[in-house]
C-alpha cells in the first residue's frame, strides 16, 4: 500500500497550521512548525492572495494529510459520501472519523493516526474473536474493539493513554475501558467532534467541477 514517507512536519508548514502528525512533539517547543511556520521551500516567504481554486485544493490536501490517506483512497471516501444520505461534506468527515486507525488515535491509545495505523496493521485489534488488521475499516455503532498482545505492548499503550490524557480527551461517541483496553462505538461521530477546523464544503465544490 502506498504511503507518505517524507518529513511529516513539512505538511503542517505547507498547510499553515498544526495537523498533529507527530504526536506529543506537536505540543512542545521542538515542533518545527513553531520554529518555522512559513511554507517549506525557497519560495516559502512569498505572500500572494490565493485563488478560490487554491483554497479548495488546500482544504482537500489538509484533510487528506490529517487522516493519512492518499488521493485514490480519498476519492473513494468522497464517492461513498455522495451516495449516502445527508450532506455530502459532513458524511465525508464522518467516514474518515470512522476509520479504525483514527478510532485508535481518538481513544488515546496512540500518539498519532500513523501510530494507530501500525497498531491495527500489526494485528493487535480484535472485534470479538475476529482480528481486524485493516486500518481503513469503518467502525459501526455498537461495535466493541479490544487490544490484545504481549505484556510489553499493553504497557506501551497504557503509557500512551497516561500521556495523551494530559493533552486531549476521548470524544463523546466513544467509550473507552483503559484497564482492559476496550473501545465501544457508542454512536457515529459528528462533524462537531473535529479539533482541527475544516471547511468541507470547499472539498465538495472541488470534486463537483
VEXNUKOL-921600 format. One record per residue (C-alpha): residue number from 0; x, y, z. Coordinates in nm, 4 decimals, padded with zeros to 6 digits. Each point is the difference from the previous one (the first is absolute). Example, Ala and Ser with C-alpha at 12.3 -4.5 7.8 and 13.67 -1.06 7.14 Angstrom:
2
PT   i        x        y        z
PT   0  01.2300 -00.4500  00.7800
PT   1  00.1370  00.3440 -00.0660
! end
This chain:
209
PT   i        x        y        z
PT   0  00.0000  00.0000  00.0000
PT   1  00.1360  00.3427 -00.0940
PT   2  00.0736  00.2395  00.2854
PT   3  00.1709  00.3317  00.0644
PT   4  00.3571 -00.0517  00.1276
PT   5  00.1413  00.3535 -00.0139
PT   6  00.0312  00.2443  00.2925
PT   7 -00.3484  00.0384  00.1492
PT   8  00.0671  00.3383  00.1567
PT   9  00.0357  00.1465 -00.3495
PT  10 -00.3665 -00.0803 -00.0540
PT  11 -00.1053  00.2127  00.2983
PT  12  00.2153  00.2871 -00.1228
PT  13 -00.1480 -00.0307 -00.3493
PT  14 -00.3557  00.0182  00.1337
PT  15  00.0849  00.2848  00.2345
PT  16 -00.1308 -00.1747  00.3115
PT  17  00.0762 -00.2890  00.2317
PT  18 -00.1482 -00.3290 -00.1174
PT  19  00.1385 -00.1895  00.3024
PT  20  00.1757 -00.2625 -00.2110
PT  21  00.2892 -00.0569  00.2429
PT  22 -00.1880 -00.0636  00.3220
PT  23  00.1329  00.1657  00.3165
PT  24  00.2789  00.1769 -00.1884
PT  25 -00.2637  00.2303 -00.1502
PT  26 -00.0710  00.1384  00.3495
PT  27  00.3620  00.0831  00.0832
PT  28  00.2440  00.2749 -00.0960
PT  29  00.1808 -00.2546 -00.2198
PT  30 -00.2859  00.0087 -00.2495
PT  31  00.1450  00.1196 -00.3351
PT  32 -00.3229  00.1905 -00.0704
PT  33  00.0711  00.2252  00.3007
PT  34  00.3606  00.0521 -00.1058
PT  35 -00.0854  00.0720 -00.3640
PT  36 -00.3732  00.0459 -00.0724
PT  37  00.0516  00.1144 -00.3594
PT  38 -00.0501 -00.2363 -00.2930
PT  39  00.2990 -00.2256 -00.0788
PT  40  00.2242  00.0720 -00.2963
PT  41  00.1925  00.2999 -00.1281
PT  42 -00.3207  00.1865 -00.0875
PT  43 -00.1690 -00.0612  00.3329
PT  44  00.0216  00.3644  00.1060
PT  45 -00.1820  00.1301 -00.3061
PT  46 -00.3504  00.1232  00.0757
PT  47 -00.2742  00.0108 -00.2602
PT  48 -00.3769 -00.0076  00.0120
PT  49 -00.1092 -00.3568 -00.0839
PT  50 -00.2670 -00.0640 -00.2612
PT  51 -00.3267 -00.1660  00.0965
PT  52  00.1202 -00.3207 -00.1640
PT  53  00.3175  00.0155  00.2098
PT  54 -00.2117  00.0289  00.3166
PT  55 -00.2021 -00.3051 -00.1043
PT  56  00.3150 -00.1989 -00.0785
PT  57  00.1700  00.0933  00.3272
PT  58 -00.3067 -00.1052  00.2001
PT  59 -00.0033 -00.3393 -00.1713
PT  60  00.3732 -00.0474  00.0546
PT  61 -00.0326  00.0968  00.3662
PT  62 -00.2670 -00.2636  00.0665
PT  63  00.1866 -00.2671 -00.1981
PT  64  00.3187  00.0614  00.1934
PT  65 -00.1746  00.0212  00.3352
PT  66 -00.1502 -00.3488 -00.0430
PT  67  00.3013 -00.1435 -00.1833
PT  68 -00.1762 -00.1073 -00.3200
PT  69  00.1151  00.0409 -00.3582
PT  70 -00.1991  00.1311 -00.2951
PT  71 -00.1488 -00.3251 -00.1271
PT  72 -00.1273 -00.1013  00.3426
PT  73 -00.1289  00.3494  00.0704
PT  74 -00.1990 -00.0050 -00.3249
PT  75 -00.1521 -00.3306  00.1057
PT  76 -00.1185  00.1524  00.3246
PT  77 -00.1430  00.2978 -00.1879
PT  78 -00.1835 -00.2361 -00.2363
PT  79 -00.1499 -00.1829  00.2993
PT  80 -00.1046  00.3330  00.1501
PT  81 -00.1801  00.1113 -00.3160
PT  82 -00.1978 -00.3256 -00.0095
PT  83 -00.1000  00.0239  00.3674
PT  84 -00.2918  00.1874  00.1521
PT  85  00.0738  00.3377  00.1546
PT  86  00.2262  00.2936 -00.0804
PT  87  00.2934 -00.1285 -00.2054
PT  88  00.2690  00.1981  00.1809
PT  89 -00.1141 -00.1045  00.3453
PT  90 -00.0322 -00.3638 -00.1058
PT  91  00.3537  00.0123 -00.1429
PT  92  00.1439  00.1184  00.3318
PT  93 -00.2059 -00.2609  00.1837
PT  94  00.1373 -00.2789 -00.2195
PT  95  00.3571  00.1122  00.0619
PT  96 -00.0630  00.0174  00.3745
PT  97 -00.1375 -00.3553 -00.0081
PT  98  00.3294 -00.1428 -00.1269
PT  99  00.1348 -00.2493  00.2518
PT 100  00.3458  00.1611  00.0153
PT 101 -00.1666  00.3313  00.0852
PT 102 -00.2115 -00.1699  00.2697
PT 103  00.3168 -00.1399  00.1620
PT 104  00.1458  00.3519 -00.0059
PT 105 -00.3191  00.1584  00.1362
PT 106 -00.0089 -00.2547  00.2837
PT 107  00.3448  00.1314  00.1091
PT 108  00.1636 -00.3377 -00.0685
PT 109  00.2382  00.1619 -00.2510
PT 110  00.1877  00.3286 -00.0251
PT 111 -00.0973  00.0477 -00.3644
PT 112 -00.2169 -00.1560 -00.2690
PT 113  00.3085 -00.1533 -00.1595
PT 114  00.0799 -00.1782  00.3268
PT 115 -00.3635 -00.1113  00.0166
PT 116  00.0437 -00.1371 -00.3513
PT 117  00.2983 -00.2053  00.1170
PT 118 -00.1913 -00.1444  00.2954
PT 119 -00.2810 -00.1093 -00.2319
PT 120  00.2252 -00.1208 -00.2805
PT 121  00.2073 -00.2184  00.2317
PT 122 -00.3110 -00.1917  00.1030
PT 123 -00.0469  00.1137  00.3609
PT 124 -00.3643  00.1105 -00.0387
PT 125 -00.2871 -00.2478  00.0365
PT 126 -00.3738  00.0301 -00.0560
PT 127 -00.1303 -00.2816  00.2174
PT 128  00.2165 -00.2973 -00.0979
PT 129  00.0707  00.1384 -00.3468
PT 130  00.3271  00.1761 -00.0686
PT 131 -00.0421  00.3296 -00.1879
PT 132  00.3248  00.1061 -00.1678
PT 133 -00.1346  00.2445 -00.2593
PT 134  00.0610  00.3621  00.1113
PT 135 -00.2725  00.1332 -00.2330
PT 136 -00.2664 -00.2275  00.1523
PT 137 -00.3101  00.2126  00.0672
PT 138 -00.1251 -00.0571  00.3528
PT 139 -00.3734 -00.0364  00.0661
PT 140 -00.2165  00.1072  00.2883
PT 141 -00.0011 -00.2579  00.2799
PT 142  00.3265 -00.1697 -00.0953
PT 143  00.2528 -00.0706  00.2766
PT 144  00.3705 -00.0248 -00.0819
PT 145  00.2717 -00.1395  00.2239
PT 146  00.3793  00.0237 -00.0084
PT 147  00.1733 -00.3352  00.0486
PT 148  00.3717 -00.0613  00.0032
PT 149  00.3081 -00.0591  00.2090
PT 150  00.0442  00.1639  00.3392
PT 151  00.2489  00.2457 -00.1494
PT 152 -00.2634  00.1241 -00.2460
PT 153 -00.2614  00.0359  00.2754
PT 154  00.2416  00.2048  00.2120
PT 155  00.0888  00.2175 -00.2983
PT 156 -00.3620  00.0822 -00.0818
PT 157 -00.0857  00.0712  00.3650
PT 158  00.2985  00.2353  00.0130
PT 159 -00.1334  00.1685 -00.3152
PT 160 -00.3368  00.0475  00.1708
PT 161  00.1602  00.1649  00.3045
PT 162  00.1881  00.2485 -00.2167
PT 163 -00.2758  00.0664 -00.2540
PT 164 -00.2634  00.0611  00.2690
PT 165  00.1917  00.3106  00.1050
PT 166 -00.0303  00.1530 -00.3479
PT 167 -00.3379 -00.1142 -00.1359
PT 168 -00.3152 -00.1902  00.0930
PT 169 -00.2015 -00.2901 -00.1404
PT 170 -00.2925  00.1181 -00.2199
PT 171 -00.3523 -00.0560  00.1277
PT 172 -00.0820 -00.2549 -00.2713
PT 173  00.2554 -00.2439  00.1444
PT 174  00.0058 -00.1824  00.3333
PT 175  00.3437 -00.1222  00.1081
PT 176  00.0967 -00.2555  00.2643
PT 177  00.3635  00.0882  00.0713
PT 178  00.0587 -00.2971  00.2298
PT 179 -00.1064 -00.2622 -00.2543
PT 180  00.0895  00.2101 -00.3073
PT 181 -00.3481 -00.0221 -00.1485
PT 182 -00.1744  00.2557 -00.2195
PT 183 -00.3761  00.0120 -00.0497
PT 184 -00.1497  00.2022 -00.2847
PT 185 -00.2976  00.1582  00.1791
PT 186 -00.1174  00.1956 -00.3038
PT 187  00.1245  00.1223 -00.3346
PT 188  00.2325  00.3034  00.0105
PT 189 -00.1268  00.3470 -00.0798
PT 190  00.1600  00.2842 -00.1924
PT 191  00.0238  00.2035  00.3222
PT 192  00.2379 -00.2573  00.1530
PT 193  00.2896  00.1253 -00.2135
PT 194  00.2785  00.1876  00.1770
PT 195  00.1633  00.1411 -00.3140
PT 196 -00.2281  00.2449 -00.1854
PT 197 -00.1114 -00.1326 -00.3383
PT 198 -00.2168  00.1614 -00.2684
PT 199 -00.1272 -00.3156 -00.1658
PT 200 -00.2198  00.1979 -00.2422
PT 201  00.3137  00.1122 -00.1859
PT 202  00.0925 -00.3656 -00.0557
PT 203 -00.3483 -00.0783 -00.1327
PT 204  00.0221  00.2937 -00.2409
PT 205  00.3453 -00.1109 -00.1184
PT 206 -00.1143 -00.3531 -00.0877
PT 207 -00.3291  00.1186 -00.1465
PT 208  00.1656  00.1870 -00.2877
! end
